[in-house]
Amino acid sequence: MFTVPVACPHDCPDTCAMRVTVNEAGRAIKIEGDAQHPTTDGVLCTKVARYLERTYHPDRLLYPLKRVGRKGEGKFERISWDEALESIATRLKAIAARNPEAIMPYSYGGTMGIVQKEGMAARFFNKLGASRLDRTICASAGAAAMRATYGAGVGMDVEQLDQAKLILIWGSNPITTGVHIWRKVQEAQRQGATVVAIDPHRSLTAQKCQQHIALLPGTDAALAFGLMHIFMREQWLDRDYIERYTLGFAELAERATQYTPDYVAKICGITAHEIEDLAALIAKTALQDQQPVAFRLGYGTQRVRGGANAIRAVACLPSLIGAWRQAAGGLLLSSSGFYPMNPLGLERPDLYPKGTPRLLNMSTVGDHLLNDGVEAVLVYNSNPVAIAPESSKVAQGFAREDLFTVVLEHFQTDTVDYADIVLPATTQLEHSDIHKSYGHRYILLSQQAIQPLGECKSNSEIFRLLAARMGFTESCFQDDDRALAQAAFDWQHPYAANISWETLQKQGWQKLNVADAPFATGGFPTPSGRCEFSSSELAAVGLDPLPNYLPPYESVASNPALAARYPLQLISPPARHFLNSSFVNVDSLRKQLPEPSLEIHPIDAAARQIQDGQMLKVFNARGAFQVKAVVTDRVKQGVVLAYSIWWKKISSDGKNCNEVASQALTDLGAAATFYDCLVEVQIA
């Protein structure tokens, strides 16, 4: 037996270092967290601890398939790789000869590995001249917000979090979405820290915090401005930090004047007393006691109309109180901006045959498939029929008989059911890759532990083979996975200068060379080098340079007639035992959440004569789906919660919560607005 260093490939900030034990027969028999990796610390989440069950699942796709039934039926027959590749190349050549932009890639975070995610795939589509994909489904609003405020997705080191004395977990449920961050929070609590959850839902995390502020969905920016208003009213500010290391304070202060506690309380559905007390707690900890204050932002905050402005507003808070001065203070949404990436060398946009192809937004794929001349879609690392908003349009688009669809997958997902050709892909244990993280500061090298099952091939190999069939002769299409991994980063950058390829191969990980408190004296990667309360980037393109509160599209403030018809706000955060649409088909995990459910407040339930356990219909003008009622005060009155993301085929009515989600986009970053959604609920 032997062990192999592997990185967790899934879309999670923790990016765990793992060790896989392989027996003499070449079968992986054990998977565990790397006890030496400082953030993983030997612990895996409930999902990835069952990764072997997923790898060796009896329903794995092991051979290429060709559709023999109607689209959506999921009927296929086995074919050879030669037939599959030739069929794909023949169709793509014909379409590309007319209009290569009629070919659309669709991918996201099915693997976060840089090689298997977009490395060879990006080169393939760039050479083809296919439409580019704007990958917005999860994080682009927050990324735009952080870029405007701090220059990139940078923040505090999660390894310092246990030394903070006040932690605000804002729009996040790390027990579900980042268990290693939660372990740091627990350690801080043991050392006397106060932890506050700011979330519309009393989540597992909120239940374990000393305080929970249950604001209404989409009102986070208003709360942030309410705190600013009090900071400025009381002069609870780090004037020295503001003057030396920020830009636009006077303008921000002027905007904050209107956000009185009473005004904000009405917007957020909380009390003015809660806002006053929170501001006083933050100020006392940071300014009077000179102790670290840490803000942990989550991705749910940005999934509404004003999502980027909300992230911007919250992101201003640590600079106002000088929280960046201490290693355990500041803010963390994403750490991905620290990694010195090399997109030109990895993805090769110089391969474009002419000009720059059009950009299609993955969050509006339903409209693109129905209206924008898309003739072929290649789906990899994603399951759009289940995960994209306004699902009925997405399914309708994929059901087009004139649309040629290729899907690279592990299992027969909802999207596979609509494919013309299905290509079996390897899991993380069956290929090699290299990873960055958006929760910590380590590069991880993941090594192949076992041989591919059946006739599965890695994404990189599939696109190498397709490039050859298409007649692409550039030498970059012969690069192996190691060459792709080495092309992924600028290894000469100071942050990566200490990284050794030999150490990565042996140990599996190394930490970037970033200071514990990198912004103690400013030095942000903005044009000014300061935290930009007033963004020069936004001003340059004619946008409001300051953050602001924008009410949700679907709210009483924006659309009172719609709110009267559909009075409940639906949010759909991740289920603890799933990861987006991955792991839904793993039996041991689905037993923990055997069917879709909807949490509804007792007052809202009583008004509709709903009792716990009844089947419900959740609906709006876009669609409907069915769930089982869970009557609970964990949600605010006027808010309902449906955990995501169920495969449709596993649900009782063949639908999921994205039936009712809108294709409307966020203020910045053109991201999806899953939580900006009004519905009504009735007994099914």
C-alpha positions in Angstrom: 0.0 0.0 0.0 1.0 3.6 -0.5 -0.4 7.1 0.0 -0.7 9.9 -2.5 -1.1 13.7 -1.8 -4.4 14.9 -3.4 -6.3 18.2 -3.2 -10.0 18.4 -2.8 -11.4 19.6 -6.2 -14.7 21.0 -5.0 -16.0 24.5 -5.0 -15.3 25.4 -1.3 -13.0 27.9 0.2 -11.2 25.3 2.3 -9.4 23.5 -0.6 -8.3 20.7 1.6 -5.1 18.8 1.4 -5.8 15.1 1.4 -4.0 11.8 1.6 -5.3 8.8 -0.3 -4.3 5.3 0.5 -4.1 2.8 -2.4 -3.8 -0.9 -2.0 -1.7 -3.4 -4.0 -4.6 -3.9 -6.5 -4.5 -0.2 -7.3 -7.8 0.6 -5.6 -8.2 3.6 -3.3 -9.3 2.3 0.1 -9.0 5.3 2.4 -9.2 9.1 2.1 -8.4 11.5 4.9 -7.4 15.1 5.5 -3.7 15.9 5.6 -2.9 16.3 9.3 0.2 18.4 8.5 -1.7 21.0 6.4 -2.3 23.9 8.7 -5.9 24.6 7.6 -7.1 21.1 6.7 -5.6 19.8 10.0 -6.6 16.2 9.3 -10.3 17.0 9.0 -12.6 16.5 5.9 -16.2 17.7 5.6 -19.1 15.2 5.7 -19.2 15.3 1.9 -15.6 14.7 0.8 -15.1 12.2 3.6 -17.3 10.0 1.3 -15.4 10.8 -1.8 -14.5 7.1 -2.4 -18.2 6.3 -2.4 -18.5 8.9 -5.2 -15.5 7.7 -7.1 -16.6 4.0 -7.1 -20.3 4.7 -7.4 -22.1 2.0 -9.4 -23.7 4.8 -11.5 -20.4 6.2 -12.8 -20.3 6.9 -16.5 -17.5 4.7 -17.8 -17.9 4.8 -21.6 -18.8 7.3 -24.3 -22.5 7.4 -25.1 -24.7 8.5 -28.0 -28.3 9.7 -27.6 -30.9 7.3 -29.0 -34.1 8.8 -27.4 -35.7 12.2 -27.4 -33.8 15.0 -25.7 -34.5 14.9 -22.0 -35.3 11.2 -21.9 -31.8 10.2 -21.0 -31.7 7.2 -23.4 -28.2 6.4 -24.8 -26.1 3.6 -26.3 -22.5 2.9 -25.9 -20.1 4.0 -28.6 -16.3 4.1 -29.0 -14.1 7.0 -28.3 -13.2 7.1 -32.0 -16.8 7.5 -33.0 -17.5 10.0 -30.3 -14.5 12.3 -31.1 -15.2 12.0 -34.9 -18.9 12.9 -34.4 -18.0 15.9 -32.3 -15.3 17.2 -34.6 -17.5 16.8 -37.7 -20.3 18.9 -36.2 -18.0 21.5 -34.7 -16.1 21.9 -38.0 -19.3 22.5 -39.9 -20.6 25.0 -37.4 -17.3 26.8 -37.1 -17.0 27.2 -40.9 -20.2 29.2 -40.8 -19.9 31.0 -37.5 -17.6 29.8 -34.7 -19.4 32.1 -32.2 -22.4 29.8 -32.5 -20.4 27.3 -30.4 -20.7 27.9 -26.6 -18.7 26.4 -23.8 -20.5 26.0 -20.5 -18.4 25.2 -17.4 -17.9 26.3 -13.8 -16.7 24.8 -10.5 -17.3 21.0 -10.9 -13.6 20.9 -10.4 -11.6 23.8 -9.1 -8.3 22.4 -10.4 -6.6 24.8 -12.8 -5.5 22.1 -15.3 -8.8 20.2 -15.5 -11.0 23.3 -15.1 -10.0 25.6 -18.0 -6.4 24.9 -19.0 -6.6 22.9 -22.2 -10.3 23.6 -22.7 -9.6 27.4 -22.9 -7.0 26.9 -25.5 -9.4 24.7 -27.5 -12.2 27.2 -27.5 -9.9 30.2 -28.1 -8.4 28.5 -31.2 -11.9 27.6 -32.4 -13.1 31.2 -32.0 -16.1 30.1 -30.0 -18.1 32.4 -27.9 -16.5 33.2 -24.6 -18.4 32.4 -21.4 -18.8 34.9 -18.6 -18.6 32.7 -15.6 -20.9 34.6 -13.2 -23.1 32.0 -11.5 -21.5 32.3 -8.1 -18.9 35.0 -7.3 -18.5 37.6 -10.0 -20.5 40.3 -8.1 -18.3 39.9 -5.0 -15.2 39.8 -7.2 -16.2 43.1 -8.8 -16.9 44.6 -5.4 -13.6 43.6 -4.0 -11.7 44.8 -7.1 -13.4 48.2 -6.9 -12.6 48.6 -3.1 -9.4 46.7 -2.5 -8.0 46.0 -6.0 -8.5 42.2 -5.9 -9.9 39.3 -4.0 -7.6 39.8 -1.1 -8.1 39.6 2.7 -6.9 38.4 6.0 -5.2 35.0 6.6 -7.8 32.5 7.9 -5.0 30.9 10.0 -5.1 34.1 12.1 -8.8 34.0 12.7 -8.6 32.2 16.0 -6.9 35.2 17.5 -9.7 37.6 16.7 -11.8 38.9 19.6 -14.8 39.8 17.6 -15.9 37.9 14.5 -18.8 38.9 12.3 -20.0 36.1 10.1 -21.9 38.0 7.5 -24.0 36.1 5.0 -22.2 32.9 5.5 -22.9 29.5 7.1 -19.4 28.0 7.4 -20.6 24.9 9.2 -22.1 24.0 5.9 -19.8 25.8 3.4 -16.4 25.9 5.1 -16.0 23.7 8.1 -12.3 24.6 8.6 -13.1 28.3 8.9 -15.7 27.3 11.5 -13.1 25.4 13.5 -11.0 28.5 13.7 -14.1 30.4 14.9 -14.7 27.8 17.6 -11.1 28.2 18.8 -11.6 31.9 19.0 -14.7 31.4 21.0 -12.8 29.2 23.4 -10.3 32.1 23.8 -13.1 34.5 24.7 -14.1 35.9 21.3 -17.6 37.2 20.6 -19.1 35.8 17.3 -22.1 37.5 15.6 -24.0 36.0 12.7 -25.7 38.3 10.2 -28.1 36.2 8.2 -31.8 36.1 7.3 -31.8 32.5 8.5 -30.9 31.1 11.9 -28.5 28.6 10.3 -26.5 25.9 12.0 -23.7 28.6 12.3 -26.0 31.3 13.6 -27.4 28.9 16.3 -23.8 28.6 17.7 -23.0 32.3 17.7 -23.5 34.6 20.7 -25.7 36.9 18.7 -27.8 36.5 15.5 -29.0 39.5 13.5 -31.8 38.3 11.2 -32.0 41.0 8.6 -34.2 40.7 5.4 -32.5 39.3 2.3 -30.9 41.9 0.1 -30.6 44.6 2.8 -27.0 44.0 3.8 -25.8 47.3 2.3 -28.3 49.2 4.4 -27.1 47.6 7.6 -23.5 48.4 6.7 -24.4 52.0 6.1 -26.3 52.1 9.4 -23.1 51.0 11.2 -21.1 53.6 9.3 -23.6 56.3 10.3 -23.1 55.5 13.9 -19.3 55.3 13.6 -19.3 58.8 12.1 -21.9 60.2 14.5 -19.9 59.0 17.5 -16.5 59.5 15.9 -15.7 55.8 16.4 -13.1 55.9 13.6 -9.4 55.2 13.2 -8.6 58.6 11.7 -5.0 57.8 11.2 -5.7 54.7 9.1 -8.4 56.5 7.2 -6.1 59.5 6.3 -3.1 57.4 5.4 -4.6 54.4 3.7 -8.0 55.1 2.3 -9.6 57.2 -0.5 -13.0 59.0 -0.5 -13.8 59.1 3.2 -15.6 62.5 3.0 -17.9 61.3 0.2 -18.6 58.1 2.0 -19.4 60.0 5.2 -21.8 62.2 3.4 -23.7 59.2 1.9 -23.9 57.6 5.3 -25.7 60.5 6.8 -29.1 59.4 5.5 -28.8 55.9 7.0 -30.0 56.6 10.5 -30.6 53.5 12.7 -34.4 54.0 12.6 -34.3 54.2 8.8 -32.1 51.2 8.4 -34.1 49.2 10.9 -37.2 49.6 8.7 -35.3 48.5 5.6 -33.7 45.5 7.3 -36.6 44.3 9.4 -34.6 44.5 12.6 -34.5 47.0 15.5 -32.6 50.2 15.7 -31.3 48.9 19.1 -29.6 45.9 17.4 -27.8 48.3 15.0 -26.7 50.6 17.8 -25.4 47.7 19.9 -23.5 46.1 17.1 -21.8 49.4 16.2 -20.8 49.9 19.8 -19.5 46.3 20.1 -17.4 46.7 17.0 -16.0 50.1 18.0 -15.3 49.1 21.6 -13.4 46.0 20.4 -11.3 47.6 17.7 -10.8 51.1 19.1 -11.1 51.1 22.8 -9.7 47.6 23.5 -7.4 47.6 20.5 -8.4 44.0 19.8 -8.7 42.3 16.4 -12.1 42.5 14.6 -12.6 40.1 11.7 -15.4 40.1 9.1 -16.1 36.8 7.3 -18.3 37.6 4.3 -20.2 34.9 2.5 -21.4 34.6 -1.1 -25.1 34.6 -0.3 -24.9 38.4 0.3 -24.2 39.1 -3.3 -27.0 37.1 -4.9 -29.4 40.0 -5.2 -29.8 43.1 -7.3 -27.4 45.2 -5.2 -25.1 42.3 -4.3 -21.9 44.0 -5.4 -22.8 47.2 -3.6 -23.6 45.2 -0.5 -20.1 43.6 -0.5 -18.6 47.0 -1.2 -20.4 48.6 1.8 -19.5 45.8 4.2 -15.9 45.8 2.9 -15.5 49.5 3.9 -16.1 48.7 7.6 -12.7 47.2 8.5 -10.8 50.2 7.0 -12.9 52.7 8.9 -11.9 51.1 12.2 -8.3 50.2 11.2 -9.0 46.5 11.6 -6.3 45.7 9.0 -3.5 46.8 11.3 -3.7 43.4 13.0 -3.1 40.0 11.5 -6.3 38.6 13.0 -8.3 41.6 11.9 -9.7 42.7 8.6 -12.0 41.0 6.1 -12.1 37.7 4.2 -14.4 37.0 1.3 -11.8 35.5 -1.0 -8.1 35.1 -0.9 -7.8 34.1 -4.6 -6.4 37.5 -5.6 -3.1 36.8 -3.9 -2.3 34.0 -6.3 0.0 35.2 -9.2 -1.9 33.6 -12.0 -0.6 33.4 -15.6 -3.8 33.4 -17.7 -2.0 34.4 -21.0 0.3 31.5 -20.7 -2.2 29.0 -19.6 -5.3 29.9 -21.6 -3.6 31.4 -24.7 -6.1 34.1 -25.9 -3.6 34.8 -28.6 -5.0 31.8 -30.4 -8.2 33.7 -31.3 -8.5 33.5 -35.1 -9.7 37.1 -35.4 -10.8 39.7 -33.0 -12.3 38.9 -29.6 -15.4 36.6 -29.7 -18.7 37.6 -28.1 -19.2 37.1 -24.4 -22.3 35.0 -23.3 -23.3 35.1 -19.6 -23.7 31.6 -18.0 -26.4 33.0 -15.7 -28.7 33.8 -18.6 -28.0 30.6 -20.5 -31.7 30.0 -20.9 -32.2 33.2 -23.0 -29.0 32.5 -24.9 -30.0 29.1 -26.0 -33.5 30.3 -27.1 -32.6 33.6 -28.7 -28.9 34.1 -29.6 -28.1 31.7 -32.4 -26.3 29.1 -30.3 -25.9 25.9 -32.4 -23.6 23.8 -30.2 -22.8 23.6 -26.4 -20.0 21.8 -24.8 -20.7 21.3 -21.0 -18.0 20.3 -18.6 -17.6 20.9 -14.8 -21.2 22.0 -14.6 -24.9 20.9 -14.6 -26.8 23.9 -16.1 -30.2 22.2 -16.3 -30.1 21.9 -12.5 -28.1 24.9 -11.5 -29.0 27.8 -13.8 -31.8 30.2 -13.0 -35.2 30.1 -14.7 -34.8 26.4 -15.2 -37.8 26.0 -17.6 -36.1 28.2 -20.2 -32.8 26.3 -19.7 -34.5 23.0 -20.2 -36.4 24.3 -23.2 -33.2 25.6 -24.7 -31.3 22.3 -24.2 -34.4 20.4 -25.7 -33.9 22.0 -29.1 -33.4 19.3 -31.7 -31.2 21.5 -33.7 -28.8 22.1 -30.8 -25.7 19.9 -30.7 -24.8 19.2 -27.0 -21.7 17.4 -25.7 -21.4 16.8 -21.9 -18.3 15.6 -20.0 -19.5 14.1 -16.8 -19.1 11.5 -14.0 -22.8 10.7 -13.7 -26.0 11.0 -15.7 -27.1 14.4 -14.4 -30.1 16.4 -15.5 -28.0 18.0 -18.2 -26.7 14.7 -19.5 -30.2 13.7 -20.2 -30.2 16.3 -23.0 -26.8 15.5 -24.5 -26.2 14.2 -28.0 -22.8 12.8 -27.0 -21.7 12.0 -23.4 -18.0 11.7 -22.6 -17.0 10.0 -19.3 -14.6 12.1 -17.2 -12.2 11.2 -14.5 -12.6 12.1 -10.9 -9.9 13.9 -8.9 -8.2 10.6 -7.9 -7.8 9.6 -11.5 -5.9 12.6 -12.8 -3.4 15.2 -11.7 -4.0 18.9 -11.1 -2.8 22.0 -9.4 -5.0 24.2 -7.1 -5.2 27.7 -5.7 -7.8 28.5 -2.9 -10.2 31.2 -2.2 -10.1 30.6 1.6 -6.5 30.2 2.4 -3.0 31.0 0.9 -1.7 27.6 -0.2 -0.9 26.2 -3.6 -1.7 22.5 -3.7 -0.4 19.9 -6.2 -2.8 17.0 -6.6 -1.3 13.8 -7.9 -3.1 10.9 -9.7 -3.8 8.1 -7.2 -5.5 5.4 -9.3 -5.9 4.5 -12.9 -9.0 5.9 -14.7 -12.1 3.7 -14.3 -13.5 2.1 -17.4 -12.7 4.3 -20.4 -12.8 7.6 -18.5 -10.5 10.4 -19.6 -9.5 13.7 -17.9 -10.9 16.9 -19.2 -7.4 18.0 -20.4 -6.9 14.8 -22.4 -10.4 15.0 -23.9 -9.7 18.5 -25.2 -6.2 17.5 -26.4 -7.9 14.7 -28.4 -10.6 17.0 -29.7 -8.0 19.6 -30.8 -6.2 16.9 -32.8 -9.5 15.8 -34.5 -10.1 19.5 -35.4 -6.7 19.7 -37.0 -5.2 22.1 -34.5 -1.4 21.9 -35.0 0.0 24.4 -32.5 2.4 22.8 -30.1 0.5 24.1 -27.0 -2.1 21.4 -27.7 0.5 18.7 -27.0 1.3 20.1 -23.5 0.8 17.5 -20.8 -0.8 18.1 -17.5 2.5 19.0 -15.8 3.3 21.6 -18.4 -0.2 23.1 -17.9 0.3 23.1 -14.2 3.6 24.9 -14.5 2.0 27.4 -16.9 -0.7 28.2 -14.4 1.3 30.6 -12.2 3.8 33.3 -12.5 6.5 31.5 -10.5 8.7 34.6 -10.5 6.2 36.7 -8.6 7.3 37.6 -5.0 4.2 35.8 -3.6 5.3 32.5 -5.3 9.1 33.0 -5.1 9.4 30.6 -2.2 7.4 27.8 -3.9 9.5 24.7 -4.9 8.1 22.3 -7.5 10.0 19.5 -5.7 8.4 20.3 -2.4 4.9 20.5 -4.0 5.4 17.0 -5.4 6.6 15.5 -2.1 4.4 17.4 0.4 1.4 18.3 -1.8 1.3 22.0 -0.8 3.2 25.2 0.0 2.1 28.6 1.3 2.4 31.8 -0.6 4.9 34.3 0.6 2.3 36.9 1.9 2.7 38.8 5.1 0.4 37.8 8.0 -1.0 41.4 8.0 -0.3 42.5 4.5 -2.4 45.7 4.7 -1.3 47.0 8.1 0.1 50.0 6.4 -2.1 50.1 3.3 -0.5 48.8 0.1 -3.7 47.5 -1.4 -3.6 46.4 -5.1 -5.8 49.3 -6.1 -4.7 52.0 -8.5 -4.1 54.3 -5.5 -2.7 51.7 -3.3 -5.4 52.6 -0.8 -8.8 51.2 0.2 -11.0 53.0 -2.2 -14.3 54.0 -0.6 -14.7 56.0 -3.8 -13.6 53.7 -6.6 -11.4 55.2 -9.3 -12.1 52.1 -11.5 -15.9 52.7 -11.3 -15.6 56.5 -11.8 -13.5 55.9 -14.9 -16.4 54.0 -16.6 -19.1 56.5 -15.5 -20.5 54.5 -12.6 -21.2 55.6 -9.0 -17.8 55.5 -7.4 -19.4 55.0 -3.9 -21.2 52.0 -2.6 -24.9 52.4 -2.1 -28.0 50.4 -1.0 -30.1 49.1 -3.9 -33.3 47.4 -2.9 -33.9 44.0 -4.4 -35.7 43.9 -7.8 -38.4 41.9 -6.2 -39.4 43.7 -3.1 -42.1 46.1 -1.8 -39.7 49.0 -2.4 -39.0 48.2 -6.0 -42.2 46.5 -7.1 -45.1 46.7 -4.7 -47.6 45.1 -7.1 -45.4 42.0 -7.5 -44.8 41.9 -3.7 -48.6 41.9 -3.1 -49.0 38.9 -5.5 -46.0 37.0 -4.3 -45.3 38.1 -0.7 -42.6 35.7 0.4 -38.9 36.1 -0.2 -37.2 32.8 -1.2 -33.6 32.1 -0.4 -31.9 28.9 -1.5 -28.6 28.4 0.3 -26.5 25.2 0.1 -27.5 22.0 1.9 -25.0 20.7 4.3 -24.7 17.3 2.7 -24.5 18.5 -0.9 -22.1 20.8 -2.7 -24.1 22.6 -5.4 -25.4 19.7 -7.5 -22.5 17.4 -6.6 -23.0 14.6 -4.1 -26.8 14.7 -4.5 -26.7 11.1 -5.9 -24.5 9.7 -3.1 -26.9 7.5 -1.1 -25.3 7.9 2.3 -25.5 11.7 2.0 -29.0 11.9 0.5 -30.3 9.8 3.5 -29.4 12.9 5.6 -31.8 15.0 3.5 -34.0 12.5 1.7 -36.3 15.0 -0.1 -36.5 18.7 -0.8 -38.0 20.9 1.9 -39.1 24.4 2.6 -38.7 26.2 5.9 -41.5 28.6 6.5 -42.3 30.7 9.6 -45.2 29.6 11.8 -47.2 32.8 11.2 -46.8 32.5 7.4 -47.7 28.8 7.6 -50.8 29.5 9.7 -52.0 32.2 7.3 -51.9 29.5 4.5 -53.3 26.7 6.7 -50.0 24.9 6.2 -48.9 22.2 8.7 -45.5 20.6 9.2 -44.8 17.8 6.7 -47.4 18.7 4.1 -46.4 18.9 0.5 -46.3 22.4 -0.8 -46.2 24.2 -4.1 -43.8 27.1 -4.3 -44.5 29.3 -7.3 -44.3 32.7 -9.2 -44.8 33.7 -12.8 -41.6 31.9 -13.9 -42.5 28.5 -12.6 -43.2 26.2 -9.6 -41.7 23.3 -7.7 -42.9 21.1 -4.9 -41.3 20.6 -1.4 -42.2 19.3 2.0 -43.1 21.9 4.7 -40.9 22.5 7.7 -42.6 25.0 9.9 -40.0 26.7 12.0 -39.0 30.1 13.4 -35.4 29.6 12.0 -36.6 31.8 9.1 -38.0 35.3 9.5 -41.6 36.0 8.9 -42.0 36.8 5.2 -39.0 34.7 4.2 -38.9 31.0 3.1 -35.9 28.8 2.5 -35.4 25.9 0.2 -32.0 24.1 0.4 -30.2 23.7 -3.0 -29.3 22.2 -5.4 -31.4 19.0 -6.1 -31.2 17.1 -9.3 -34.6 17.5 -10.9 -34.9 13.8 -11.6 -34.6 13.0 -7.9 -37.3 15.5 -6.9 -40.9 14.2 -6.7 -42.1 16.6 -9.4 -39.0 16.7 -11.6 -38.2 20.3 -10.7 -36.1 22.3 -8.2 -35.9 25.7 -6.7 -34.3 27.3 -9.8 -37.6 27.0 -11.6 -38.6 30.2 -9.9 -35.3 32.0 -9.9 -34.8 35.0 -12.2 -32.3 35.6 -14.9 -31.9 39.2 -13.8 -28.3 40.2 -13.0 -26.5 42.0 -10.2 -25.5 45.7 -10.2 -21.8 44.9 -10.9 -20.2 41.7 -12.1 -23.3 40.5 -14.1 -23.9 37.8 -11.5 -27.0 35.7 -10.8 -29.7 36.9 -8.4 -30.9 33.7 -6.9 -32.0 35.2 -3.6 -33.8 38.2 -5.3 -36.9 36.1 -5.7 -40.5 36.6 -4.6 -42.9 33.6 -4.4 -46.2 32.4 -3.0 -46.7 29.1 -1.3 -49.8 26.9 -1.1 -50.6 23.3 -0.2 -49.9 21.1 -3.2 
